[in-house]
Amino acid sequence: MKTFTPTRGRPLFTVGYPMFRLMPIAALGLAAACAKESAARSEAPAHAAAKIDSVPTILATIGDDKITFDDVRARSGSQLDVLDMQYQLAKSKIIRTALDSLLRERTLTTEAKATGKSVDELVAAEAGPGGFDPSNEEIAAWYKNNPTRAGNRPLEQLRSQIASLLRNEKHKLAEEKLQERINAKRKVAITYDVYRLRFNNDKAPTLGKSDAPVTLVEFSDFQCPYCKAAAPALREVERKFGDKLQVIYRQFPLTSIHPFAFKAAEASLCANEQAKFWDMHDTMFENQDKLAVADLKQTARRLGMDGTKFDTCLDAGRYVEQIQTDVKEGQRFGVNGTPAMFINGVYVEGGSVPASVLETLIQKELTRVKSGS
């Protein structure tokens, strides 16, 4: 467990183990997630899936009897599929990282030489007169909008850390804008696409149109404070992009550390029967201290649901299997902490990230989809 510790007091950020195996979180300063107590890294050898692809049809013989690869797949196919997926994700990550590095070298570095400036000077110019230093208003706004990360500590205690985080964000944004501008100038076309996961979201609650060009899948836990912090950001991007974005909620209660999370997940799906999922979703996150069964039943009535129908659904455990299916699929794709978000099948690093990060990623996907790449 890594922590970022101020000079005095508690850490501003606590980062759990990586939520997505084989995909390390790049910007630890932005990371925020609830993680399983026993979560740990589990990396498969990079050559493993390649060997799977080259397995011969007949693996063994017993006299005239043959044991084939199909026989083995019938016994252990799911494990092989997970291993292959992990390999593809790791391979995709390595390729894209190297590609980005090469593009930077051949565009930003070349531009810097042509202008007689350093890359840092070009990035600083892109940031504009204000530079990277955040204003007092920006620091205060971050503090107000991130109470979970601030942990009820006074602003003055956290001011320098918040300023550092915002400074890094501004630097990254300026560099991305510079890269995009030079890419357009030099007619850069990226034909490689990262490996994308495909989820079975048939029964999951959604916001937005099913034919939206961008889909955001979130695995979440109603008792997780970082999921609570992420909820407003999801609502914000859903409002901003409208019909261009579909948000899909998948259940991932971390029962080992959140004892009320599973029943809350059931309650959300019982509410979904009465077209009240998102109302229940918002209310439970706003009142994470009221997730006991009695509280959930009161909440349903307060939201205008049929109390008898809701109680029957919740008491019967009608959606236990669906929640377990969500958890299993999340685990199959490497999820071991919440929130875990995926935009068009690509993992969003950092856990509970600000709306601005999601907006940037969604806009890039819209551009990619529009260009047909």
KEFINU-101744 format. One record per residue (C-alpha): residue number from 1; residue in three letters; x, y, z. Coordinates in steps of 0.001 Angstrom, whole numbers. Each point is the difference from the previous one (the first is absolute). Example, Ala and Ser with C-alpha at 12.3 -4.5 7.8 and 13.67 -1.06 7.14 Angstrom:
residues 2
<sese n="1" res="Ala" u="12300" v="-4500" w="7800"/>
<sese n="2" res="Ser" u="1370" v="3440" w="-660"/>
***
This chain:
residues 373
<sese n="1" res="Met" u="0" v="0" w="0"/>
<sese n="2" res="Lys" u="1508" v="3336" w="-1022"/>
<sese n="3" res="Thr" u="-892" v="3275" w="1657"/>
<sese n="4" res="Phe" u="652" v="3636" w="-785"/>
<sese n="5" res="Thr" u="697" v="1668" w="3333"/>
<sese n="6" res="Pro" u="-12" v="3726" w="817"/>
<sese n="7" res="Thr" u="2544" v="1484" w="2389"/>
<sese n="8" res="Arg" u="-2505" v="-337" w="2796"/>
<sese n="9" res="Gly" u="-3251" v="-1905" w="417"/>
<sese n="10" res="Arg" u="-1552" v="-2764" w="-2040"/>
<sese n="11" res="Pro" u="754" v="-714" w="-3662"/>
<sese n="12" res="Leu" u="-2007" v="1923" w="-2573"/>
<sese n="13" res="Phe" u="-127" v="-3026" w="-2287"/>
<sese n="14" res="Thr" u="99" v="-3688" w="788"/>
<sese n="15" res="Val" u="451" v="-2255" w="-2983"/>
<sese n="16" res="Gly" u="-921" v="-3660" w="273"/>
<sese n="17" res="Tyr" u="1458" v="-2781" w="-2037"/>
<sese n="18" res="Pro" u="-569" v="347" w="-3754"/>
<sese n="19" res="Met" u="-3641" v="-580" w="-819"/>
<sese n="20" res="Phe" u="763" v="-1461" w="-3380"/>
<sese n="21" res="Arg" u="2570" v="-2753" w="-240"/>
<sese n="22" res="Leu" u="2768" v="552" w="-2535"/>
<sese n="23" res="Met" u="-1106" v="3623" w="-402"/>
<sese n="24" res="Pro" u="1833" v="2074" w="2644"/>
<sese n="25" res="Ile" u="-1475" v="3352" w="953"/>
<sese n="26" res="Ala" u="2141" v="2661" w="-1654"/>
<sese n="27" res="Ala" u="-1030" v="3079" w="1952"/>
<sese n="28" res="Leu" u="37" v="-1075" w="3637"/>
<sese n="29" res="Gly" u="-788" v="3512" w="1148"/>
<sese n="30" res="Leu" u="-3432" v="-281" w="-1586"/>
<sese n="31" res="Ala" u="-723" v="-3553" w="1063"/>
<sese n="32" res="Ala" u="-2787" v="-686" w="2443"/>
<sese n="33" res="Ala" u="-1695" v="-3328" w="438"/>
<sese n="34" res="Cys" u="-1401" v="-2527" w="2427"/>
<sese n="35" res="Ala" u="1988" v="-3222" w="-309"/>
<sese n="36" res="Lys" u="-477" v="-3508" w="1310"/>
<sese n="37" res="Glu" u="1944" v="-722" w="3167"/>
<sese n="38" res="Ser" u="1752" v="-2914" w="-1662"/>
<sese n="39" res="Ala" u="436" v="1636" w="-3397"/>
<sese n="40" res="Ala" u="3421" v="-654" w="-1469"/>
<sese n="41" res="Arg" u="1799" v="150" w="-3308"/>
<sese n="42" res="Ser" u="-150" v="-3136" w="-2066"/>
<sese n="43" res="Glu" u="1893" v="252" w="-3230"/>
<sese n="44" res="Ala" u="160" v="-2769" w="-2590"/>
<sese n="45" res="Pro" u="3203" v="-483" w="-1995"/>
<sese n="46" res="Ala" u="-117" v="2070" w="-3184"/>
<sese n="47" res="His" u="591" v="-3058" w="-2147"/>
<sese n="48" res="Ala" u="-2758" v="-2118" w="1550"/>
<sese n="49" res="Ala" u="-2832" v="780" w="-2394"/>
<sese n="50" res="Ala" u="2287" v="-325" w="-2983"/>
<sese n="51" res="Lys" u="679" v="-3568" w="1072"/>
<sese n="52" res="Ile" u="-3727" v="-607" w="331"/>
<sese n="53" res="Asp" u="-472" v="1038" w="-3617"/>
<sese n="54" res="Ser" u="2603" v="-2537" w="-1166"/>
<sese n="55" res="Val" u="-1283" v="-2993" w="1954"/>
<sese n="56" res="Pro" u="-299" v="-3081" w="-2247"/>
<sese n="57" res="Thr" u="-3385" v="-1589" w="-635"/>
<sese n="58" res="Ile" u="945" v="-3322" w="1594"/>
<sese n="59" res="Leu" u="1641" v="405" w="3407"/>
<sese n="60" res="Ala" u="362" v="-3619" w="1092"/>
<sese n="61" res="Thr" u="-938" v="-3532" w="-960"/>
<sese n="62" res="Ile" u="-920" v="-3020" w="2080"/>
<sese n="63" res="Gly" u="327" v="-2835" w="-2457"/>
<sese n="64" res="Asp" u="-2453" v="932" w="-2753"/>
<sese n="65" res="Asp" u="-1815" v="2469" w="2262"/>
<sese n="66" res="Lys" u="833" v="3670" w="-547"/>
<sese n="67" res="Ile" u="-132" v="2977" w="2376"/>
<sese n="68" res="Thr" u="-462" v="3128" w="-2112"/>
<sese n="69" res="Phe" u="231" v="3690" w="644"/>
<sese n="70" res="Asp" u="-3800" v="129" w="-222"/>
<sese n="71" res="Asp" u="-140" v="-2442" w="2936"/>
<sese n="72" res="Val" u="2265" v="2271" w="2025"/>
<sese n="73" res="Arg" u="-2008" v="3080" w="-977"/>
<sese n="74" res="Ala" u="-3167" v="-1689" w="1213"/>
<sese n="75" res="Arg" u="1726" v="-477" w="3376"/>
<sese n="76" res="Ser" u="1920" v="3300" w="356"/>
<sese n="77" res="Gly" u="-1191" v="2264" w="-2793"/>
<sese n="78" res="Ser" u="-980" v="2912" w="2232"/>
<sese n="79" res="Gln" u="3461" v="110" w="1574"/>
<sese n="80" res="Leu" u="1629" v="-20" w="-3418"/>
<sese n="81" res="Asp" u="-2271" v="2811" w="-1181"/>
<sese n="82" res="Val" u="875" v="2166" w="3005"/>
<sese n="83" res="Leu" u="3702" v="-646" w="-525"/>
<sese n="84" res="Asp" u="-266" v="890" w="-3674"/>
<sese n="85" res="Met" u="-1924" v="3168" w="821"/>
<sese n="86" res="Gln" u="2615" v="1066" w="2562"/>
<sese n="87" res="Tyr" u="2725" v="-592" w="-2544"/>
<sese n="88" res="Gln" u="-1817" v="2041" w="-2644"/>
<sese n="89" res="Leu" u="-536" v="2865" w="2452"/>
<sese n="90" res="Ala" u="3643" v="4" w="1080"/>
<sese n="91" res="Lys" u="1195" v="-174" w="-3599"/>
<sese n="92" res="Ser" u="-2333" v="2824" w="-1028"/>
<sese n="93" res="Lys" u="1189" v="2159" w="2901"/>
<sese n="94" res="Ile" u="3662" v="-490" w="-881"/>
<sese n="95" res="Ile" u="-572" v="717" w="-3698"/>
<sese n="96" res="Arg" u="-2004" v="3169" w="653"/>
<sese n="97" res="Thr" u="2500" v="1320" w="2544"/>
<sese n="98" res="Ala" u="2888" v="-538" w="-2411"/>
<sese n="99" res="Leu" u="-2002" v="1488" w="-2874"/>
<sese n="100" res="Asp" u="-807" v="3131" w="2021"/>
<sese n="101" res="Ser" u="3671" v="360" w="895"/>
<sese n="102" res="Leu" u="1065" v="-280" w="-3640"/>
<sese n="103" res="Leu" u="-2651" v="2478" w="-1114"/>
<sese n="104" res="Arg" u="1214" v="2460" w="2603"/>
<sese n="105" res="Glu" u="3587" v="-383" w="-1123"/>
<sese n="106" res="Arg" u="-835" v="462" w="-3665"/>
<sese n="107" res="Thr" u="-2449" v="2873" w="417"/>
<sese n="108" res="Leu" u="593" v="2054" w="3156"/>
<sese n="109" res="Thr" u="3757" v="-434" w="-87"/>
<sese n="110" res="Thr" u="134" v="863" w="-3695"/>
<sese n="111" res="Glu" u="-2203" v="3043" w="575"/>
<sese n="112" res="Ala" u="2225" v="1130" w="2849"/>
<sese n="113" res="Lys" u="3113" v="-210" w="-2181"/>
<sese n="114" res="Ala" u="-1731" v="1870" w="-2807"/>
<sese n="115" res="Thr" u="-1014" v="2855" w="2309"/>
<sese n="116" res="Gly" u="3202" v="95" w="2004"/>
<sese n="117" res="Lys" u="-1885" v="-658" w="3221"/>
<sese n="118" res="Ser" u="-130" v="-2880" w="2418"/>
<sese n="119" res="Val" u="-3062" v="-2233" w="285"/>
<sese n="120" res="Asp" u="-622" v="1420" w="3471"/>
<sese n="121" res="Glu" u="-23" v="3518" w="-1425"/>
<sese n="122" res="Leu" u="-2507" v="-1019" w="-2677"/>
<sese n="123" res="Val" u="-2252" v="-1598" w="2618"/>
<sese n="124" res="Ala" u="236" v="3099" w="2196"/>
<sese n="125" res="Ala" u="-966" v="2200" w="-2945"/>
<sese n="126" res="Glu" u="-2985" v="-2266" w="-680"/>
<sese n="127" res="Ala" u="-1171" v="509" w="3582"/>
<sese n="128" res="Gly" u="-243" v="3756" w="-573"/>
<sese n="129" res="Pro" u="763" v="3002" w="2200"/>
<sese n="130" res="Gly" u="-1379" v="-1633" w="3149"/>
<sese n="131" res="Gly" u="2477" v="-2839" w="-241"/>
<sese n="132" res="Phe" u="-497" v="-3098" w="2105"/>
<sese n="133" res="Asp" u="-466" v="1564" w="3420"/>
<sese n="134" res="Pro" u="-3627" v="-299" w="1182"/>
<sese n="135" res="Ser" u="-1815" v="3001" w="1413"/>
<sese n="136" res="Asn" u="-1292" v="115" w="3559"/>
<sese n="137" res="Glu" u="-3501" v="-303" w="-1454"/>
<sese n="138" res="Glu" u="919" v="-3206" w="-1845"/>
<sese n="139" res="Ile" u="1541" v="-1495" w="3129"/>
<sese n="140" res="Ala" u="-3063" v="906" w="2053"/>
<sese n="141" res="Ala" u="-2310" v="-1469" w="-2670"/>
<sese n="142" res="Trp" u="1922" v="-3298" w="-24"/>
<sese n="143" res="Tyr" u="-176" v="-157" w="3801"/>
<sese n="144" res="Lys" u="-3762" v="632" w="-65"/>
<sese n="145" res="Asn" u="-668" v="-2580" w="-2724"/>
<sese n="146" res="Asn" u="2132" v="-2785" w="1507"/>
<sese n="147" res="Pro" u="-1035" v="-372" w="3646"/>
<sese n="148" res="Thr" u="705" v="-3744" w="6"/>
<sese n="149" res="Arg" u="3623" v="461" w="-990"/>
<sese n="150" res="Ala" u="436" v="2963" w="2301"/>
<sese n="151" res="Gly" u="-1219" v="-2092" w="2931"/>
<sese n="152" res="Asn" u="-1455" v="2987" w="1899"/>
<sese n="153" res="Arg" u="3448" v="1519" w="469"/>
<sese n="154" res="Pro" u="329" v="3797" w="-236"/>
<sese n="155" res="Leu" u="821" v="1538" w="-3351"/>
<sese n="156" res="Glu" u="3187" v="1645" w="1228"/>
<sese n="157" res="Gln" u="1393" v="-3368" w="1043"/>
<sese n="158" res="Leu" u="-488" v="-1349" w="-3521"/>
<sese n="159" res="Arg" u="574" v="3113" w="-2094"/>
<sese n="160" res="Ser" u="3505" v="-875" w="-1224"/>
<sese n="161" res="Gln" u="-990" v="-3539" w="-964"/>
<sese n="162" res="Ile" u="-3108" v="1118" w="-1840"/>
<sese n="163" res="Ala" u="2057" v="2637" w="-1811"/>
<sese n="164" res="Ser" u="2536" v="-2642" w="-1037"/>
<sese n="165" res="Leu" u="-2728" v="-2310" w="-1288"/>
<sese n="166" res="Leu" u="-1697" v="2782" w="-1992"/>
<sese n="167" res="Arg" u="3372" v="1139" w="-1355"/>
<sese n="168" res="Asn" u="663" v="-3499" w="-1312"/>
<sese n="169" res="Glu" u="-3460" v="-142" w="-1564"/>
<sese n="170" res="Lys" u="546" v="3317" w="-1781"/>
<sese n="171" res="His" u="3401" v="-1105" w="-1262"/>
<sese n="172" res="Lys" u="-1437" v="-3233" w="-1347"/>
<sese n="173" res="Leu" u="-2896" v="1793" w="-1684"/>
<sese n="174" res="Ala" u="2323" v="2539" w="-1635"/>
<sese n="175" res="Glu" u="2279" v="-2753" w="-1282"/>
<sese n="176" res="Glu" u="-2969" v="-1917" w="-1432"/>
<sese n="177" res="Lys" u="-1279" v="3128" w="-1766"/>
<sese n="178" res="Leu" u="3447" v="705" w="-1411"/>
<sese n="179" res="Gln" u="300" v="-3590" w="-1192"/>
<sese n="180" res="Glu" u="-3416" v="156" w="-1689"/>
<sese n="181" res="Arg" u="840" v="3284" w="-1734"/>
<sese n="182" res="Ile" u="3329" v="-1276" w="-1309"/>
<sese n="183" res="Asn" u="-1586" v="-3308" w="-1033"/>
<sese n="184" res="Ala" u="-2466" v="1940" w="-2140"/>
<sese n="185" res="Lys" u="2775" v="2169" w="-1418"/>
<sese n="186" res="Arg" u="2146" v="-2996" w="-921"/>
<sese n="187" res="Lys" u="-2979" v="-2090" w="-1154"/>
<sese n="188" res="Val" u="519" v="-2760" w="2549"/>
<sese n="189" res="Ala" u="-2384" v="-2948" w="-431"/>
<sese n="190" res="Ile" u="-75" v="-2674" w="2700"/>
<sese n="191" res="Thr" u="-1208" v="-3271" w="-1490"/>
<sese n="192" res="Tyr" u="660" v="-2169" w="3053"/>
<sese n="193" res="Asp" u="-2873" v="-535" w="2430"/>
<sese n="194" res="Val" u="355" v="-1367" w="3506"/>
<sese n="195" res="Tyr" u="-1524" v="-3305" w="1081"/>
<sese n="196" res="Arg" u="-3610" v="575" w="1057"/>
<sese n="197" res="Leu" u="-2014" v="-2089" w="2439"/>
<sese n="198" res="Arg" u="-3535" v="-1092" w="-813"/>
<sese n="199" res="Phe" u="-2515" v="-180" w="2826"/>
<sese n="200" res="Asn" u="-3356" v="-1724" w="219"/>
<sese n="201" res="Asn" u="-2116" v="2918" w="1243"/>
<sese n="202" res="Asp" u="-3415" v="-1354" w="-978"/>
<sese n="203" res="Lys" u="-1614" v="202" w="3460"/>
<sese n="204" res="Ala" u="1915" v="2976" w="1380"/>
<sese n="205" res="Pro" u="-1642" v="3382" w="750"/>
<sese n="206" res="Thr" u="916" v="2681" w="-2527"/>
<sese n="207" res="Leu" u="-136" v="3719" w="-687"/>
<sese n="208" res="Gly" u="-116" v="1180" w="-3598"/>
<sese n="209" res="Lys" u="-741" v="-1593" w="-3345"/>
<sese n="210" res="Ser" u="1140" v="-3537" w="-784"/>
<sese n="211" res="Asp" u="1388" v="1108" w="-3375"/>
<sese n="212" res="Ala" u="2170" v="2761" w="1470"/>
<sese n="213" res="Pro" u="3494" v="84" w="-1580"/>
<sese n="214" res="Val" u="1659" v="-76" w="3432"/>
<sese n="215" res="Thr" u="-818" v="-2384" w="2836"/>
<sese n="216" res="Leu" u="1275" v="453" w="3545"/>
<sese n="217" res="Val" u="-242" v="-3111" w="2171"/>
<sese n="218" res="Glu" u="515" v="471" w="3734"/>
<sese n="219" res="Phe" u="469" v="-2801" w="2544"/>
<sese n="220" res="Ser" u="-1013" v="1557" w="3307"/>
<sese n="221" res="Asp" u="-817" v="-566" w="3673"/>
<sese n="222" res="Phe" u="-2669" v="2045" w="1786"/>
<sese n="223" res="Gln" u="1942" v="26" w="3283"/>
<sese n="224" res="Cys" u="3310" v="1051" w="-1572"/>
<sese n="225" res="Pro" u="860" v="3669" w="736"/>
<sese n="226" res="Tyr" u="1957" v="313" w="-3236"/>
<sese n="227" res="Cys" u="-2993" v="-1218" w="-2001"/>
<sese n="228" res="Lys" u="-2019" v="2696" w="1744"/>
<sese n="229" res="Ala" u="2599" v="2551" w="-1102"/>
<sese n="230" res="Ala" u="-166" v="-1291" w="-3588"/>
<sese n="231" res="Ala" u="-3805" v="135" w="-280"/>
<sese n="232" res="Pro" u="-279" v="3777" w="-629"/>
<sese n="233" res="Ala" u="2684" v="-207" w="-2702"/>
<sese n="234" res="Leu" u="-1965" v="-2692" w="-1818"/>
<sese n="235" res="Arg" u="-3171" v="2073" w="201"/>
<sese n="236" res="Glu" u="1889" v="3020" w="-1311"/>
<sese n="237" res="Val" u="1391" v="-1740" w="-3090"/>
<sese n="238" res="Glu" u="-3383" v="-1628" w="-660"/>
<sese n="239" res="Arg" u="-1615" v="3439" w="-87"/>
<sese n="240" res="Lys" u="2813" v="1492" w="-2058"/>
<sese n="241" res="Phe" u="80" v="-2631" w="-2755"/>
<sese n="242" res="Gly" u="-3707" v="-920" w="-91"/>
<sese n="243" res="Asp" u="-849" v="-2486" w="-2756"/>
<sese n="244" res="Lys" u="3687" v="-494" w="-789"/>
<sese n="245" res="Leu" u="625" v="-1880" w="3242"/>
<sese n="246" res="Gln" u="-1564" v="-3007" w="1692"/>
<sese n="247" res="Val" u="882" v="-640" w="3662"/>
<sese n="248" res="Ile" u="-386" v="-3575" w="1248"/>
<sese n="249" res="Tyr" u="73" v="-945" w="3674"/>
<sese n="250" res="Arg" u="1400" v="-3393" w="995"/>
<sese n="251" res="Gln" u="-100" v="-1339" w="3558"/>
<sese n="252" res="Phe" u="3250" v="-754" w="1813"/>
<sese n="253" res="Pro" u="-665" v="2" w="3781"/>
<sese n="254" res="Leu" u="3184" v="-527" w="1993"/>
<sese n="255" res="Thr" u="-1607" v="-2031" w="2762"/>
<sese n="256" res="Ser" u="3258" v="-653" w="1853"/>
<sese n="257" res="Ile" u="265" v="3685" w="944"/>
<sese n="258" res="His" u="-3536" v="1324" w="-657"/>
<sese n="259" res="Pro" u="-2579" v="-2160" w="1828"/>
<sese n="260" res="Phe" u="-3024" v="1964" w="-1248"/>
<sese n="261" res="Ala" u="1092" v="203" w="-3649"/>
<sese n="262" res="Phe" u="-1561" v="-3230" w="-1272"/>
<sese n="263" res="Lys" u="-3483" v="730" w="1320"/>
<sese n="264" res="Ala" u="281" v="3551" w="-1313"/>
<sese n="265" res="Ala" u="818" v="-1458" w="-3420"/>
<sese n="266" res="Glu" u="-3127" v="-2159" w="230"/>
<sese n="267" res="Ala" u="-2037" v="3049" w="1000"/>
<sese n="268" res="Ser" u="1182" v="1920" w="-3055"/>
<sese n="269" res="Leu" u="-1202" v="-2762" w="-2320"/>
<sese n="270" res="Cys" u="-3299" v="-329" w="1837"/>
<sese n="271" res="Ala" u="-392" v="3745" w="-530"/>
<sese n="272" res="Asn" u="842" v="-522" w="-3665"/>
<sese n="273" res="Glu" u="-3156" v="-2129" w="-301"/>
<sese n="274" res="Gln" u="-1957" v="3166" w="755"/>
<sese n="275" res="Ala" u="2118" v="2240" w="-2251"/>
<sese n="276" res="Lys" u="1649" v="1546" w="3066"/>
<sese n="277" res="Phe" u="3536" v="-1350" w="-273"/>
<sese n="278" res="Trp" u="1752" v="3332" w="-440"/>
<sese n="279" res="Asp" u="-2070" v="1654" w="2724"/>
<sese n="280" res="Met" u="965" v="-2822" w="2358"/>
<sese n="281" res="His" u="3589" v="154" w="-1259"/>
<sese n="282" res="Asp" u="345" v="3699" w="825"/>
<sese n="283" res="Thr" u="-1780" v="-256" w="3338"/>
<sese n="284" res="Met" u="2070" v="-2925" w="1267"/>
<sese n="285" res="Phe" u="3232" v="1759" w="-894"/>
<sese n="286" res="Glu" u="-1207" v="3161" w="1726"/>
<sese n="287" res="Asn" u="-866" v="-2012" w="3135"/>
<sese n="288" res="Gln" u="2595" v="-2745" w="304"/>
<sese n="289" res="Asp" u="-710" v="-240" w="3718"/>
<sese n="290" res="Lys" u="-3544" v="-1197" w="-760"/>
<sese n="291" res="Leu" u="506" v="-3237" w="-1917"/>
<sese n="292" res="Ala" u="-1480" v="-2473" w="2471"/>
<sese n="293" res="Val" u="-3037" v="-1903" w="-1287"/>
<sese n="294" res="Ala" u="-2449" v="2078" w="2056"/>
<sese n="295" res="Asp" u="1567" v="3193" w="-1323"/>
<sese n="296" res="Leu" u="-178" v="-1244" w="-3592"/>
<sese n="297" res="Lys" u="-3698" v="-758" w="349"/>
<sese n="298" res="Gln" u="-653" v="3470" w="1386"/>
<sese n="299" res="Thr" u="1978" v="1548" w="-2828"/>
<sese n="300" res="Ala" u="-2079" v="-1885" w="-2573"/>
<sese n="301" res="Arg" u="-3194" v="1415" w="1451"/>
<sese n="302" res="Arg" u="1455" v="3490" w="225"/>
<sese n="303" res="Leu" u="821" v="-211" w="-3714"/>
<sese n="304" res="Gly" u="-3603" v="-886" w="-829"/>
<sese n="305" res="Met" u="392" v="-3723" w="-657"/>
<sese n="306" res="Asp" u="-2569" v="-2672" w="741"/>
<sese n="307" res="Gly" u="1274" v="-1064" w="3416"/>
<sese n="308" res="Thr" u="-1530" v="-3467" w="-34"/>
<sese n="309" res="Lys" u="1508" v="-885" w="-3375"/>
<sese n="310" res="Phe" u="3368" v="1377" w="1017"/>
<sese n="311" res="Asp" u="24" v="-1880" w="3318"/>
<sese n="312" res="Thr" u="-984" v="-3269" w="-1672"/>
<sese n="313" res="Cys" u="2773" v="384" w="-2545"/>
<sese n="314" res="Leu" u="2640" v="861" w="2592"/>
<sese n="315" res="Asp" u="-1008" v="-2665" w="2524"/>
<sese n="316" res="Ala" u="-105" v="-2706" w="-2663"/>
<sese n="317" res="Gly" u="3525" v="745" w="-1231"/>
<sese n="318" res="Arg" u="-1310" v="200" w="-3535"/>
<sese n="319" res="Tyr" u="3168" v="1522" w="-1427"/>
<sese n="320" res="Val" u="2666" v="-1877" w="1925"/>
<sese n="321" res="Glu" u="947" v="-2041" w="-3050"/>
<sese n="322" res="Gln" u="220" v="3055" w="-2268"/>
<sese n="323" res="Ile" u="2311" v="1758" w="2463"/>
<sese n="324" res="Gln" u="2170" v="-3093" w="289"/>
<sese n="325" res="Thr" u="162" v="-130" w="-3809"/>
<sese n="326" res="Asp" u="1115" v="3634" w="-103"/>
<sese n="327" res="Val" u="2717" v="-693" w="2553"/>
<sese n="328" res="Lys" u="1217" v="-3067" w="-1877"/>
<sese n="329" res="Glu" u="173" v="1877" w="-3300"/>
<sese n="330" res="Gly" u="1831" v="2862" w="1670"/>
<sese n="331" res="Gln" u="2496" v="-2410" w="1521"/>
<sese n="332" res="Arg" u="424" v="-1722" w="-3358"/>
<sese n="333" res="Phe" u="1031" v="3355" w="-1460"/>
<sese n="334" res="Gly" u="2373" v="692" w="2877"/>
<sese n="335" res="Val" u="-2122" v="2297" w="2179"/>
<sese n="336" res="Asn" u="883" v="-251" w="3678"/>
<sese n="337" res="Gly" u="-895" v="3473" w="1247"/>
<sese n="338" res="Thr" u="-2573" v="2731" w="-469"/>
<sese n="339" res="Pro" u="-830" v="2115" w="-1822"/>
<sese n="340" res="Ala" u="1354" v="-1674" w="-3134"/>
<sese n="341" res="Met" u="-1030" v="1758" w="-3191"/>
<sese n="342" res="Phe" u="375" v="-935" w="-3650"/>
<sese n="343" res="Ile" u="-626" v="2284" w="-2972"/>
<sese n="344" res="Asn" u="-772" v="-1987" w="-3146"/>
<sese n="345" res="Gly" u="1720" v="-2991" w="1572"/>
<sese n="346" res="Val" u="3161" v="1832" w="1104"/>
<sese n="347" res="Tyr" u="807" v="276" w="3702"/>
<sese n="348" res="Val" u="43" v="3489" w="1515"/>
<sese n="349" res="Glu" u="3077" v="181" w="2208"/>
<sese n="350" res="Gly" u="-295" v="1738" w="3334"/>
<sese n="351" res="Gly" u="-3197" v="-1259" w="1623"/>
<sese n="352" res="Ser" u="-2173" v="2939" w="1035"/>
<sese n="353" res="Val" u="1211" v="2531" w="-2560"/>
<sese n="354" res="Pro" u="-1361" v="3538" w="-492"/>
<sese n="355" res="Ala" u="-2640" v="734" w="-2639"/>
<sese n="356" res="Ser" u="2647" v="1878" w="-2010"/>
<sese n="357" res="Val" u="1995" v="-3202" w="-464"/>
<sese n="358" res="Leu" u="-3081" v="-1903" w="-1155"/>
<sese n="359" res="Glu" u="-950" v="2844" w="-2354"/>
<sese n="360" res="Thr" u="3419" v="-102" w="-1654"/>
<sese n="361" res="Leu" u="-129" v="-3786" w="-482"/>
<sese n="362" res="Ile" u="-3582" v="67" w="-1298"/>
<sese n="363" res="Gln" u="803" v="2793" w="-2444"/>
<sese n="364" res="Lys" u="2975" v="-1974" w="-1313"/>
<sese n="365" res="Glu" u="-2260" v="-2998" w="-522"/>
<sese n="366" res="Leu" u="-2535" v="2119" w="-1862"/>
<sese n="367" res="Thr" u="2765" v="1254" w="-2262"/>
<sese n="368" res="Arg" u="1278" v="-3533" w="-561"/>
<sese n="369" res="Val" u="-3459" v="-1374" w="-773"/>
<sese n="370" res="Lys" u="-752" v="2888" w="-2349"/>
<sese n="371" res="Ser" u="3227" v="-530" w="-1922"/>
<sese n="372" res="Gly" u="-764" v="-3714" w="-266"/>
<sese n="373" res="Ser" u="3388" v="-1012" w="1386"/>
***
